[in-house]
């Protein structure tokens, strides 16, 4: 732990050390309920955020980082055969603003992004009555796309590119950058993953 935390500024290193001992001492304590448990959970979240910051500071000092080192692996995607209710549920359950979707464009498949705002427009702003919404949610994604559900273009980068090549693709964009190995999607990166 000390080797990891050494990369933090002194005040944060002291805070992490103190929180570590609070969590360690409390784990065997019999008073794990009510307000005590809530406070313990808050302390644990703070401690792990400090650990994450220490790891990131250490990681960012390296000059040999590749996109694959910081990407989210095994991204959740929306499949054309899925019902819109499942696509919507995946977005809500995971707090995703975008889901990658592979669509056929001419003779090739192309990765695009389905946004939460497009789903909102499709389900709640397009339908006039409640029955329309139920019908829209029970529709397959492919059918919804045929009927005007909007997808957005995305940027992509190869998994073996240097991290410095990724940063310009994120600048000024809230959308994720898709990480590919050949034509296969192997991950994605957002600015949130790097901050």
N, CA, C and O of each residue as an XYZ file, in Angstrom:
780
protein
N       0.826     -1.189      0.000
C       0.000      0.000      0.000
C       0.868      1.250      0.000
O       0.576      2.204     -0.721
N       1.934      1.258      0.801
C       2.780      2.445      0.897
C       3.418      2.787     -0.439
O       3.524      3.961     -0.794
N       3.849      1.762     -1.191
C       4.471      2.016     -2.490
C       3.489      2.683     -3.442
O       3.867      3.565     -4.213
N       2.237      2.264     -3.390
C       1.216      2.834     -4.258
C       0.901      4.263     -3.847
O       0.833      5.153     -4.694
N       0.709      4.486     -2.557
C       0.281      5.795     -2.070
C       1.379      6.843     -2.121
O       1.089      8.035     -2.019
N       2.610      6.441     -2.275
C       3.724      7.388     -2.288
C       3.596      8.400     -3.424
O       4.163      9.489     -3.349
N       2.848      8.044     -4.481
C       2.688      8.958     -5.612
C       1.656     10.048     -5.341
O       1.549     10.998     -6.117
N       0.892      9.930     -4.252
C      -0.091     10.952     -3.898
C       0.591     12.137     -3.228
O       1.663     11.984     -2.643
N      -0.026     13.330     -3.308
C       0.474     14.456     -2.514
C       0.397     14.101     -1.024
O      -0.419     13.267     -0.630
N       1.241     14.728     -0.195
C       1.353     14.375      1.226
C       0.026     14.382      1.973
O      -0.261     13.446      2.720
N      -0.798     15.428      1.786
C      -2.057     15.502      2.537
C      -3.000     14.362      2.157
O      -3.694     13.820      3.017
N      -3.030     13.996      0.880
C      -3.887     12.889      0.456
C      -3.319     11.550      0.899
O      -4.076     10.624      1.192
N      -2.004     11.437      0.951
C      -1.378     10.204      1.422
C      -1.719      9.986      2.900
O      -2.018      8.865      3.313
N      -1.673     11.055      3.687
C      -2.030     10.949      5.106
C      -3.502     10.582      5.265
O      -3.859      9.763      6.112
N      -4.348     11.195      4.446
C      -5.784     10.895      4.500
C      -6.037      9.425      4.148
O      -6.818      8.752      4.821
N      -5.386      8.932      3.109
C      -5.550      7.532      2.711
C      -5.067      6.599      3.812
O      -5.707      5.586      4.094
N      -3.949      6.931      4.431
C      -3.411      6.109      5.520
C      -4.405      6.054      6.689
O      -4.662      4.988      7.249
N      -4.956      7.218      7.044
C      -5.930      7.287      8.136
C      -7.196      6.494      7.787
O      -7.695      5.725      8.608
N      -7.710      6.685      6.569
C      -8.922      5.972      6.150
C      -8.694      4.469      6.111
O      -9.577      3.693      6.476
N      -7.522      4.061      5.673
C      -7.204      2.638      5.639
C      -7.323      2.034      7.034
O      -7.895      0.957      7.203
N      -6.786      2.722      8.025
C      -6.838      2.193      9.391
C      -8.256      2.238      9.969
O      -8.633      1.357     10.742
N      -9.039      3.251      9.602
C     -10.438      3.308     10.047
C     -11.200      2.112      9.493
O     -11.930      1.439     10.221
N     -11.028      1.850      8.199
C     -11.718      0.727      7.558
C     -11.231     -0.599      8.136
O     -12.034     -1.486      8.427
N      -9.924     -0.732      8.301
C      -9.351     -1.972      8.836
C      -9.859     -2.247     10.249
O     -10.239     -3.375     10.563
N      -9.866     -1.219     11.104
C     -10.323     -1.403     12.481
C     -11.814     -1.716     12.545
O     -12.260     -2.462     13.416
N     -12.574     -1.150     11.626
C     -14.026     -1.320     11.671
C     -14.499     -2.635     11.077
O     -15.605     -3.085     11.377
N     -13.686     -3.253     10.246
C     -14.174     -4.454      9.560
C     -14.511     -5.576     10.532
O     -15.383     -6.396     10.242
N     -13.844     -5.629     11.670
C     -14.121     -6.671     12.658
C     -15.019     -6.178     13.786
O     -15.341     -6.921     14.713
N     -15.410     -4.936     13.694
C     -16.266     -4.362     14.728
C     -17.683     -4.926     14.591
O     -18.150     -5.182     13.481
N     -18.347     -5.114     15.703
C     -19.691     -5.705     15.699
C     -20.769     -4.692     15.324
O     -21.916     -5.075     15.096
N     -20.429     -3.433     15.258
C     -21.428     -2.396     15.018
C     -21.501     -2.064     13.527
O     -21.156     -0.955     13.120
N     -21.951     -3.025     12.712
C     -22.004     -2.833     11.266
C     -23.435     -2.615     10.788
O     -23.896     -3.290      9.868
N     -24.114     -1.701     11.395
C     -25.475     -1.437     10.951
C     -25.810      0.024     11.127
O     -25.105      0.754     11.823
N     -26.868      0.442     10.507
C     -27.345      1.803     10.651
C     -26.356      2.843     10.159
O     -25.669      2.655      9.155
N     -26.302      3.958     10.902
C     -25.458      5.089     10.516
C     -23.989      4.699     10.460
O     -23.252      5.173      9.595
N     -23.558      3.838     11.377
C     -22.155      3.414     11.387
C     -21.780      2.765     10.052
O     -20.725      3.062      9.491
N     -22.637      1.888      9.550
C     -22.353      1.204      8.284
C     -22.346      2.197      7.123
O     -21.518      2.089      6.218
N     -23.269      3.167      7.145
C     -23.291      4.167      6.077
C     -22.012      4.995      6.085
O     -21.433      5.262      5.032
N     -21.573      5.399      7.272
C     -20.335      6.171      7.361
C     -19.143      5.329      6.919
O     -18.229      5.830      6.264
N     -19.157      4.058      7.277
C     -18.068      3.174      6.877
C     -18.030      3.052      5.353
O     -16.957      3.052      4.749
N     -19.200      2.949      4.747
C     -19.252      2.866      3.285
C     -18.683      4.139      2.656
O     -17.966      4.070      1.658
N     -18.998      5.293      3.233
C     -18.450      6.551      2.721
C     -16.932      6.580      2.853
O     -16.233      7.015      1.937
N     -16.421      6.116      3.996
C     -14.968      6.078      4.196
C     -14.307      5.147      3.181
O     -13.240      5.451      2.647
N     -14.951      4.014      2.922
C     -14.381      3.060      1.969
C     -14.353      3.646      0.562
O     -13.379      3.467     -0.169
N     -15.416      4.343      0.184
C     -15.445      4.974     -1.137
C     -14.319      5.995     -1.247
O     -13.615      6.035     -2.256
N     -14.144      6.823     -0.214
C     -13.063      7.814     -0.232
C     -11.701      7.141     -0.332
O     -10.834      7.585     -1.085
N     -11.521      6.072      0.427
C     -10.247      5.359      0.411
C      -9.958      4.795     -0.981
O      -8.847      4.938     -1.492
N     -10.943      4.165     -1.584
C     -10.709      3.573     -2.894
C     -10.538      4.625     -3.984
O      -9.833      4.385     -4.964
N     -11.172      5.787     -3.829
C     -10.919      6.871     -4.778
C      -9.473      7.348     -4.678
O      -8.846      7.670     -5.687
N      -8.953      7.389     -3.460
C      -7.542      7.761     -3.288
C      -6.620      6.701     -3.887
O      -5.617      7.034     -4.518
N      -6.957      5.431     -3.692
C      -6.170      4.362     -4.320
C      -6.183      4.516     -5.841
O      -5.151      4.407     -6.503
N      -7.380      4.772     -6.376
C      -7.506      4.924     -7.823
C      -6.687      6.114     -8.318
O      -6.027      6.034     -9.354
N      -6.734      7.217     -7.571
C      -5.961      8.392     -7.961
C      -4.463      8.099     -7.935
O      -3.725      8.519     -8.825
N      -4.024      7.376     -6.911
C      -2.606      7.020     -6.818
C      -2.193      6.150     -8.000
O      -1.130      6.350     -8.587
N      -3.035      5.190     -8.342
C      -2.732      4.333     -9.497
C      -2.666      5.143    -10.784
O      -1.776      4.948    -11.612
N      -3.623      6.058    -10.941
C      -3.661      6.864    -12.155
C      -2.444      7.774    -12.246
O      -1.850      7.912    -13.315
N      -2.067      8.402    -11.123
C      -0.882      9.263    -11.135
C       0.361      8.469    -11.516
O       1.206      8.936    -12.281
N       0.455      7.277    -10.974
C       1.603      6.419    -11.288
C       1.561      5.991    -12.761
O       2.584      5.962    -13.445
N       0.364      5.665    -13.223
C       0.189      5.224    -14.600
C       0.509      6.344    -15.586
O       1.163      6.110    -16.602
N       0.050      7.557    -15.287
C       0.222      8.672    -16.212
C       1.676      9.133    -16.321
O       2.023      9.846    -17.263
N       2.513      8.747    -15.393
C       3.937      9.097    -15.477
C       4.661      8.226    -16.497
O       5.758      8.555    -16.947
N       4.037      7.123    -16.849
C       4.664      6.217    -17.814
C       4.537      6.798    -19.221
O       3.535      7.426    -19.562
N       5.554      6.581    -20.012
C       5.534      7.091    -21.389
C       5.208      5.996    -22.401
O       5.089      6.261    -23.597
N       5.064      4.777    -21.916
C       4.829      3.653    -22.824
C       3.388      3.150    -22.767
O       3.137      1.968    -23.003
N       2.439      4.035    -22.455
C       1.040      3.620    -22.343
C       0.369      3.538    -23.706
O       0.604      4.355    -24.596
N      -0.471      2.526    -23.833
C      -1.253      2.337    -25.043
C      -2.729      2.487    -24.700
O      -3.110      2.445    -23.531
N      -3.546      2.659    -25.715
C      -4.991      2.790    -25.525
C      -5.530      1.589    -24.749
O      -6.390      1.750    -23.883
N      -5.040      0.402    -25.046
C      -5.506     -0.816    -24.370
C      -5.270     -0.771    -22.863
O      -5.945     -1.480    -22.117
N      -4.328      0.047    -22.403
C      -4.030      0.137    -20.974
C      -5.088      0.911    -20.195
O      -5.199      0.742    -18.981
N      -5.863      1.753    -20.865
C      -6.837      2.591    -20.154
C      -8.280      2.348    -20.586
O      -9.199      2.917    -19.998
N      -8.492      1.520    -21.593
C      -9.848      1.328    -22.125
C     -10.711      0.469    -21.193
O     -10.209     -0.306    -20.379
N     -12.006      0.638    -21.344
C     -12.973     -0.252    -20.707
C     -13.056     -1.481    -21.594
O     -13.388     -1.379    -22.775
N     -12.755     -2.640    -21.031
C     -12.788     -3.867    -21.830
C     -14.191     -4.470    -21.805
O     -14.986     -4.178    -20.912
N     -14.480     -5.293    -22.773
C     -15.782     -5.968    -22.890
C     -16.946     -4.990    -22.765
O     -17.776     -5.136    -21.868
N     -17.019     -4.001    -23.646
C     -18.099     -3.016    -23.532
C     -19.469     -3.637    -23.786
O     -19.607     -4.578    -24.566
N     -20.462     -3.098    -23.121
C     -21.851     -3.496    -23.358
C     -22.267     -2.862    -24.681
O     -22.034     -1.675    -24.911
N     -22.878     -3.654    -25.540
C     -23.332     -3.144    -26.832
C     -24.826     -3.412    -26.987
O     -25.400     -4.245    -26.285
N     -25.436     -2.697    -27.912
C     -26.830     -2.956    -28.273
C     -26.820     -3.771    -29.562
O     -26.183     -3.395    -30.545
N     -27.528     -4.878    -29.542
C     -27.600     -5.766    -30.711
C     -28.888     -5.477    -31.488
O     -29.922     -5.210    -30.875
N     -28.847     -5.526    -32.815
C     -30.040     -5.250    -33.615
C     -31.236     -6.147    -33.285
O     -32.379     -5.727    -33.468
N     -31.000     -7.367    -32.803
C     -32.093     -8.291    -32.489
C     -32.734     -8.010    -31.122
O     -33.792     -8.561    -30.820
N     -32.113     -7.169    -30.300
C     -32.661     -6.905    -28.962
C     -33.900     -6.024    -29.039
O     -34.036     -5.183    -29.927
N     -34.794     -6.242    -28.088
C     -35.974     -5.388    -27.987
C     -35.565     -4.036    -27.418
O     -34.615     -3.943    -26.640
N     -36.276     -3.004    -27.805
C     -35.972     -1.660    -27.313
C     -36.066     -1.586    -25.789
O     -35.340     -0.815    -25.161
N     -36.951     -2.379    -25.193
C     -37.050     -2.372    -23.735
C     -35.750     -2.867    -23.095
O     -35.354     -2.372    -22.039
N     -35.083     -3.840    -23.727
C     -33.808     -4.338    -23.201
C     -32.686     -3.326    -23.399
O     -31.831     -3.158    -22.529
N     -32.695     -2.660    -24.537
C     -31.694     -1.623    -24.806
C     -31.847     -0.501    -23.780
O     -30.867     -0.047    -23.189
N     -33.082     -0.065    -23.579
C     -33.365      0.993    -22.602
C     -32.943      0.556    -21.204
O     -32.330      1.334    -20.472
N     -33.263     -0.676    -20.827
C     -32.901     -1.194    -19.498
C     -31.388     -1.237    -19.309
O     -30.890     -0.911    -18.231
N     -30.655     -1.637    -20.345
C     -29.186     -1.681    -20.248
C     -28.624     -0.286    -20.009
O     -27.683     -0.114    -19.234
N     -29.201      0.704    -20.674
C     -28.739      2.083    -20.476
C     -29.050      2.557    -19.059
O     -28.201      3.155    -18.398
N     -30.257      2.290    -18.600
C     -30.659      2.744    -17.266
C     -29.898      2.028    -16.160
O     -29.432      2.665    -15.216
N     -29.769      0.720    -16.268
C     -29.127     -0.068    -15.210
C     -27.649      0.274    -15.047
O     -27.102      0.174    -13.949
N     -27.008      0.676    -16.138
C     -25.571      0.950    -16.094
C     -25.223      2.433    -16.161
O     -24.047      2.796    -16.185
N     -26.245      3.292    -16.192
C     -26.035      4.744    -16.325
C     -25.214      5.083    -17.570
O     -24.327      5.936    -17.524
N     -25.515      4.412    -18.677
C     -24.809      4.667    -19.928
C     -25.532      5.751    -20.715
O     -26.759      5.742    -20.813
N     -24.779      6.672    -21.269
C     -25.342      7.671    -22.170
C     -25.300      7.199    -23.616
O     -26.056      7.680    -24.459
N     -24.405      6.249    -23.895
C     -24.243      5.722    -25.253
C     -24.026      4.220    -25.209
O     -23.415      3.688    -24.282
N     -24.541      3.548    -26.232
C     -24.241      2.133    -26.451
C     -23.762      1.969    -27.888
O     -24.393      2.489    -28.809
N     -22.659      1.257    -28.095
C     -22.233      0.960    -29.461
C     -23.213     -0.012    -30.127
O     -23.741     -0.920    -29.486
N     -23.438      0.199    -31.407
C     -24.313     -0.661    -32.212
C     -23.596     -0.935    -33.532
O     -23.101     -0.010    -34.176
N     -23.540     -2.200    -33.931
C     -22.950     -2.541    -35.234
C     -24.084     -2.610    -36.247
O     -25.017     -3.400    -36.103
N     -23.990     -1.768    -37.277
C     -25.032     -1.726    -38.304
C     -24.414     -1.977    -39.671
O     -23.233     -1.714    -39.901
N     -25.229     -2.483    -40.557
C     -24.768     -2.757    -41.929
C     -24.918     -1.475    -42.741
O     -26.002     -0.898    -42.828
N     -23.824     -1.051    -43.324
C     -23.815      0.124    -44.206
C     -23.230     -0.324    -45.539
O     -22.016     -0.475    -45.680
N     -24.100     -0.531    -46.501
C     -23.645     -1.059    -47.788
C     -23.216     -2.505    -47.612
O     -23.983     -3.328    -47.114
N     -21.992     -2.816    -48.019
C     -21.497     -4.189    -47.894
C     -20.699     -4.390    -46.604
O     -20.283     -5.510    -46.305
N     -20.487     -3.336    -45.851
C     -19.677     -3.424    -44.628
C     -20.525     -3.174    -43.385
O     -21.577     -2.537    -43.427
N     -20.018     -3.703    -42.287
C     -20.598     -3.377    -40.988
C     -19.854     -2.174    -40.427
O     -18.649     -2.023    -40.627
N     -20.588     -1.325    -39.723
C     -19.991     -0.114    -39.175
C     -20.479      0.071    -37.740
O     -21.655     -0.140    -37.444
N     -19.569      0.464    -36.858
C     -19.949      0.757    -35.482
C     -20.450      2.185    -35.391
O     -19.825      3.116    -35.899
N     -21.595      2.340    -34.732
C     -22.169      3.659    -34.478
C     -22.603      3.689    -33.020
O     -22.482      2.692    -32.308
N     -23.106      4.831    -32.581
C     -23.527      4.975    -31.191
C     -25.008      5.291    -31.098
O     -25.529      6.121    -31.842
N     -25.673      4.620    -30.178
C     -27.053      4.919    -29.835
C     -27.011      5.738    -28.556
O     -26.459      5.288    -27.552
N     -27.583      6.930    -28.579
C     -27.534      7.808    -27.409
C     -28.811      7.709    -26.587
O     -29.869      7.332    -27.090
N     -28.685      8.057    -25.312
C     -29.858      8.078    -24.445
C     -30.869      9.113    -24.929
O     -32.076      8.909    -24.794
N     -30.389     10.220    -25.490
C     -31.324     11.237    -25.983
C     -32.093     10.740    -27.206
O     -33.257     11.098    -27.387
N     -31.463      9.922    -28.045
C     -32.173      9.351    -29.198
C     -33.247      8.372    -28.730
O     -34.344      8.335    -29.287
N     -32.928      7.576    -27.701
C     -33.917      6.641    -27.145
C     -35.073      7.426    -26.529
O     -36.235      7.058    -26.701
N     -34.758      8.503    -25.812
C     -35.791      9.359    -25.221
C     -36.721      9.899    -26.303
O     -37.943      9.808    -26.183
N     -36.141     10.455    -27.351
C     -36.957     10.987    -28.448
C     -37.820      9.897    -29.068
O     -38.994     10.118    -29.366
N     -37.238      8.729    -29.258
C     -37.948      7.628    -29.902
C     -39.130      7.154    -29.061
O     -40.228      6.959    -29.581
N     -38.907      6.972    -27.778
C     -39.941      6.387    -26.922
C     -40.962      7.410    -26.453
O     -42.163      7.138    -26.478
N     -40.509      8.577    -26.028
C     -41.413      9.506    -25.353
C     -41.862     10.681    -26.199
O     -42.926     11.244    -25.941
N     -41.104     11.061    -27.178
C     -41.484     12.232    -27.951
C     -42.106     11.873    -29.291
O     -42.826     12.680    -29.879
N     -41.832     10.673    -29.775
C     -42.358     10.257    -31.077
C     -43.797      9.754    -30.963
O     -44.636     10.068    -31.807
N     -44.081      8.972    -29.919
C     -45.408      8.384    -29.776
C     -46.435      9.386    -29.276
O     -46.125     10.252    -28.458
N     -47.677      9.261    -29.779
C     -48.735     10.177    -29.374
C     -49.519      9.661    -28.176
O     -49.989     10.450    -27.356
N     -49.665      8.343    -28.067
C     -50.441      7.792    -26.964
C     -49.649      6.684    -26.282
O     -48.637      6.206    -26.795
N     -50.140      6.292    -25.112
C     -49.431      5.310    -24.297
C     -49.230      3.984    -25.031
O     -48.179      3.361    -24.881
N     -50.188      3.549    -25.803
C     -50.062      2.281    -26.529
C     -48.906      2.320    -27.521
O     -48.242      1.307    -27.743
N     -48.659      3.497    -28.124
C     -47.530      3.628    -29.047
C     -46.219      3.355    -28.325
O     -45.332      2.699    -28.869
N     -46.097      3.855    -27.108
C     -44.869      3.646    -26.336
C     -44.661      2.169    -26.041
O     -43.546      1.656    -26.144
N     -45.737      1.490    -25.674
C     -45.635      0.053    -25.405
C     -45.198     -0.683    -26.666
O     -44.357     -1.580    -26.605
N     -45.763     -0.309    -27.799
C     -45.372     -0.919    -29.074
C     -43.912     -0.613    -29.407
O     -43.188     -1.478    -29.901
N     -43.491      0.605    -29.139
C     -42.108      0.990    -29.437
C     -41.118      0.213    -28.570
O     -40.060     -0.195    -29.049
N     -41.456      0.008    -27.308
C     -40.562     -0.724    -26.408
C     -40.490     -2.208    -26.754
O     -39.484     -2.860    -26.475
N     -41.541     -2.743    -27.356
C     -41.535     -4.167    -27.706
C     -40.965     -4.418    -29.110
O     -40.931     -5.555    -29.579
N     -40.529     -3.368    -29.755
C     -39.960     -3.466    -31.101
C     -38.466     -3.827    -31.023
O     -37.772     -3.432    -30.086
N     -37.995     -4.570    -32.003
C     -36.556     -4.862    -32.079
C     -35.797     -3.585    -32.471
O     -36.331     -2.717    -33.162
N     -34.560     -3.493    -32.021
C     -33.732     -2.330    -32.341
C     -33.622     -2.139    -33.853
O     -33.690     -1.010    -34.339
N     -33.455     -3.220    -34.592
C     -33.330     -3.111    -36.059
C     -34.578     -2.466    -36.671
O     -34.469     -1.645    -37.583
N     -35.761     -2.836    -36.171
C     -37.005     -2.247    -36.684
C     -37.098     -0.774    -36.302
O     -37.540      0.053    -37.099
N     -36.680     -0.453    -35.083
C     -36.698      0.945    -34.640
C     -35.759      1.791    -35.505
O     -36.076      2.931    -35.845
N     -34.612      1.226    -35.853
C     -33.675      1.946    -36.725
C     -34.294      2.169    -38.102
O     -34.137      3.238    -38.692
N     -34.996      1.161    -38.608
C     -35.672      1.300    -39.904
C     -36.759      2.370    -39.858
O     -37.080      2.984    -40.876
N     -37.322      2.590    -38.671
C     -38.407      3.561    -38.524
C     -37.913      4.918    -38.025
O     -38.714      5.752    -37.603
N     -36.600      5.142    -38.072
C     -36.102      6.486    -37.786
C     -35.354      6.698    -36.484
O     -34.950      7.825    -36.199
N     -35.152      5.661    -35.683
C     -34.337      5.834    -34.478
C     -32.942      6.262    -34.918
O     -32.316      5.622    -35.762
N     -32.477      7.338    -34.339
C     -31.246      7.992    -34.784
C     -29.999      7.397    -34.128
O     -29.969      7.181    -32.916
N     -28.976      7.136    -34.933
C     -27.653      6.731    -34.446
C     -26.672      7.863    -34.725
O     -26.888      8.685    -35.616
N     -25.596      7.892    -33.955
C     -24.574      8.921    -34.133
C     -23.264      8.289    -34.582
O     -22.932      7.161    -34.215
N     -22.535      9.048    -35.382
C     -21.205      8.602    -35.800
C     -20.287      8.597    -34.581
O     -20.527      9.310    -33.606
N     -19.252      7.801    -34.647
C     -18.306      7.723    -33.542
C     -16.887      7.794    -34.071
O     -16.635      7.609    -35.262
N     -15.994      8.059    -33.183
C     -14.573      8.014    -33.511
C     -14.035      6.693    -33.004
O     -14.546      6.132    -32.035
N     -13.009      6.204    -33.660
C     -12.414      4.947    -33.206
C     -10.893      5.055    -33.269
O     -10.334      5.934    -33.925
N     -10.254      4.137    -32.569
C      -8.798      4.092    -32.513
C      -8.382      2.638    -32.314
O      -9.112      1.847    -31.716
N      -7.221      2.303    -32.813
C      -6.704      0.941    -32.641
C      -6.195      0.756    -31.214
O      -5.669      1.688    -30.607
N      -6.356     -0.438    -30.696
C      -5.983     -0.734    -29.311
C      -4.491     -0.569    -29.047
O      -4.084     -0.326    -27.910
N      -3.681     -0.698    -30.080
C      -2.231     -0.648    -29.889
C      -1.622      0.727    -30.181
O      -0.405      0.854    -30.311
N      -2.466      1.747    -30.284
C      -1.963      3.114    -30.473
C      -1.547      3.692    -29.129
O      -2.050      3.285    -28.082
N      -0.630      4.638    -29.169
C      -0.154      5.302    -27.953
C      -1.285      6.137    -27.346
O      -2.151      6.639    -28.061
N      -1.264      6.275    -26.031
C      -2.281      7.054    -25.328
C      -2.328      8.487    -25.847
O      -3.407      9.072    -25.941
N      -1.202      9.047    -26.178
C      -1.163     10.429    -26.674
C      -1.937     10.580    -27.986
O      -2.383     11.683    -28.304
N      -2.109      9.500    -28.754
C      -2.900      9.550    -29.988
C      -4.400      9.597    -29.698
O      -5.188     10.043    -30.531
N      -4.781      9.136    -28.517
C      -6.190      9.096    -28.131
C      -6.701     10.461    -27.681
O      -7.836     10.828    -27.985
N      -5.889     11.200    -26.973
C      -6.343     12.437    -26.339
C      -6.986     13.432    -27.307
O      -8.011     14.016    -26.954
N      -6.442     13.658    -28.510
C      -7.121     14.574    -29.441
C      -8.512     14.090    -29.863
O      -9.382     14.907    -30.165
N      -8.729     12.785    -29.887
C     -10.041     12.251    -30.270
C     -11.092     12.519    -29.191
O     -12.286     12.584    -29.486
N     -10.648     12.675    -27.946
C     -11.569     12.941    -26.846
C     -11.845     14.430    -26.672
O     -12.875     14.809    -26.114
N     -10.947     15.263    -27.137
C     -11.051     16.702    -26.920
C     -12.331     17.262    -27.540
O     -12.582     17.107    -28.735
N     -13.125     17.909    -26.708
C     -14.333     18.556    -27.184
C     -15.491     17.625    -27.499
O     -16.482     18.058    -28.087
N     -15.387     16.349    -27.120
C     -16.454     15.389    -27.421
C     -16.840     14.631    -26.158
O     -15.980     14.190    -25.396
N     -18.130     14.488    -25.950
C     -18.595     13.711    -24.796
C     -18.830     12.245    -25.162
O     -19.011     11.401    -24.285
N     -18.825     11.954    -26.448
C     -19.067     10.579    -26.882
C     -17.842      9.702    -26.652
O     -16.710     10.182    -26.713
N     -18.070      8.418    -26.387
C     -16.926      7.517    -26.226
C     -16.194      7.295    -27.550
O     -16.776      7.393    -28.631
N     -14.923      6.999    -27.430
C     -14.118      6.590    -28.581
C     -14.071      5.070    -28.541
O     -13.697      4.485    -27.524
N     -14.445      4.435    -29.632
C     -14.444      2.977    -29.688
C     -13.037      2.475    -29.988
O     -12.328      3.031    -30.828
N     -12.651      1.424    -29.293
C     -11.315      0.851    -29.453
C     -11.459     -0.454    -30.233
O     -12.217     -1.344    -29.850
N     -10.717     -0.546    -31.332
C     -10.846     -1.710    -32.207
C      -9.528     -2.459    -32.340
O      -8.440     -1.897    -32.217
N      -9.676     -3.738    -32.594
C      -8.552     -4.586    -32.986
C      -8.985     -5.160    -34.324
O      -9.817     -6.066    -34.382
N      -8.420     -4.633    -35.391
C      -8.933     -4.964    -36.716
C     -10.309     -4.335    -36.858
O     -10.468     -3.128    -36.671
N     -11.302     -5.147    -37.189
C     -12.681     -4.642    -37.279
C     -13.496     -4.964    -36.031
O     -14.668     -4.599    -35.933
N     -12.869     -5.649    -35.081
C     -13.577     -6.050    -33.862
C     -13.508     -4.964    -32.798
O     -12.468     -4.337    -32.593
N     -14.621     -4.757    -32.135
C     -14.674     -3.829    -31.011
C     -14.127     -4.543    -29.778
O     -14.650     -5.585    -29.381
N     -13.082     -3.991    -29.174
C     -12.476     -4.625    -27.998
C     -12.594     -3.759    -26.750
O     -12.284     -4.213    -25.648
N     -13.039     -2.518    -26.913
C     -13.169     -1.648    -25.749
C     -13.687     -0.291    -26.148
O     -13.990     -0.034    -27.314
N     -13.783      0.573    -25.159
C     -14.115      1.965    -25.420
C     -13.471      2.819    -24.344
O     -13.123      2.342    -23.264
N     -13.323      4.091    -24.667
C     -12.700      5.033    -23.742
C     -13.496      6.325    -23.769
O     -13.875      6.811    -24.835
N     -13.746      6.877    -22.593
C     -14.324      8.208    -22.468
C     -13.340      9.067    -21.682
O     -12.394      8.559    -21.079
N     -13.574     10.356    -21.700
C     -12.728     11.251    -20.901
C     -12.808     10.855    -19.432
O     -11.823     10.974    -18.704
N     -13.960     10.390    -18.995
C     -14.157      9.970    -17.603
C     -13.196      8.852    -17.209
O     -12.762      8.783    -16.059
N     -12.864      7.982    -18.149
C     -11.961      6.864    -17.856
C     -10.530      7.318    -17.612
O      -9.739      6.596    -17.005
N     -10.202      8.502    -18.079
C      -8.824      8.971    -17.956
C      -8.666     10.005    -16.850
O      -7.581     10.145    -16.286
N      -9.744     10.738    -16.529
C      -9.588     11.745    -15.475
C      -9.386     11.064    -14.151
O      -9.234     11.734    -13.129
